[in-house]
Amino acid sequence: MYKIKLISCAILGITFPSSQSYAFNFGFVRVPDWMDSYMVTFVAITLICYLGLMATKPKGVPTNQLSRVKVSPLANFFRIMMLAAWLLFVSMLLIGMGLRRYAEA
C-alpha cells in the first residue's frame, strides 16, 4: 500500500506542472495558467521547510515564538526559508490575480 501511494504521488508530481487543466480557479482567486508550476513549487518548498522546522525546533516552544528564542542554525534556516517561500507564493498569487483581471478587462 505504501509503494502504491508513493508511485501515485510521484506520477502526480511529474505530470502536475505540465498539465493545463489544474489552473487555480477558486471563484475570485484566478491566476494565469503559466503560473501554476511556480505556485505549486512555492507551496511545496513551504511545506518541506515547515516539516523541517517542526523536526528541528526546541520542544515546548510554540511556533509563533520561535523568533524570540535562540534556536539552532538549521531551525533558523528552515524558518527563514519557509517565510520567504510563503511570501513569494502570496505575492505571486496577488500579482497573478491582477494579471488575470487585467487580461479579462
C-alpha positions in Angstrom: 0.0 0.0 0.0 2.8 2.4 0.8 4.5 1.8 -2.5 1.2 2.4 -4.4 0.9 5.8 -2.6 4.5 6.6 -3.3 4.2 5.8 -7.0 0.9 7.7 -7.4 2.3 10.7 -5.7 5.4 10.6 -7.9 3.3 10.4 -11.1 1.1 13.3 -9.9 4.2 15.3 -9.1 5.7 14.7 -12.5 2.5 15.4 -14.5 1.1 18.2 -12.5 3.4 21.1 -13.7 2.9 20.1 -17.4 -0.9 19.9 -17.2 -3.0 23.0 -18.0 -6.2 21.6 -16.5 -5.2 22.2 -12.9 -5.3 26.0 -13.2 -6.1 27.8 -10.0 -9.7 28.9 -10.3 -11.4 29.3 -6.9 -14.1 31.9 -7.6 -12.4 35.3 -7.3 -8.9 33.8 -7.0 -7.7 33.1 -10.5 -4.2 33.2 -11.8 -2.8 32.7 -15.3 -2.1 29.1 -16.3 1.6 29.6 -16.8 2.0 30.5 -13.0 0.7 27.1 -11.8 4.1 25.4 -11.7 5.6 28.3 -9.8 2.7 28.3 -7.3 3.0 24.5 -6.7 6.8 24.9 -6.3 6.5 27.6 -3.6 3.8 25.6 -1.8 6.0 22.5 -1.8 9.0 24.4 -0.6 6.9 25.9 2.2 5.6 22.5 3.2 9.1 21.0 3.2 10.5 23.8 5.3 7.6 23.7 7.7 8.2 20.0 8.3 11.9 20.6 8.7 11.2 23.4 11.2 8.9 21.1 13.2 11.6 18.5 13.4 14.4 20.8 14.4 12.7 23.3 16.8 13.1 23.0 20.5 10.5 21.1 22.4 8.0 23.1 24.3 8.4 26.3 22.2 5.3 27.3 20.2 5.9 28.0 16.5 4.8 31.7 16.9 7.5 32.4 19.5 10.5 31.0 17.6 11.8 34.5 16.7 12.2 35.2 20.4 14.1 32.1 21.3 17.6 31.1 20.4 17.4 28.2 18.0 19.9 26.1 16.1 21.1 27.5 12.7 19.3 24.7 10.9 16.0 25.6 12.5 16.6 29.2 11.8 17.3 28.4 8.1 14.1 26.4 7.8 12.1 29.3 9.4 13.5 31.9 7.1 13.1 29.8 4.0 9.5 28.9 4.9 8.7 32.6 5.4 10.4 33.6 2.2 8.7 30.9 0.1 5.3 31.7 1.7 5.7 35.5 0.9 6.7 34.7 -2.6 3.7 32.5 -3.0 1.3 35.1 -1.7 2.9 37.9 -3.8 2.7 35.7 -6.9 -0.9 34.9 -6.1 -1.8 38.6 -5.8 0.1 39.6 -8.9 -1.4 36.7 -10.8 -4.9 37.8 -9.8 -4.1 41.3 -11.0 -2.8 40.0 -14.3 -5.9 37.8 -14.8 -8.3 40.7 -14.1 -6.3 42.9 -16.5 -6.5 40.2 -19.2 -10.2 39.8 -18.8 -10.9 43.6 -18.9 
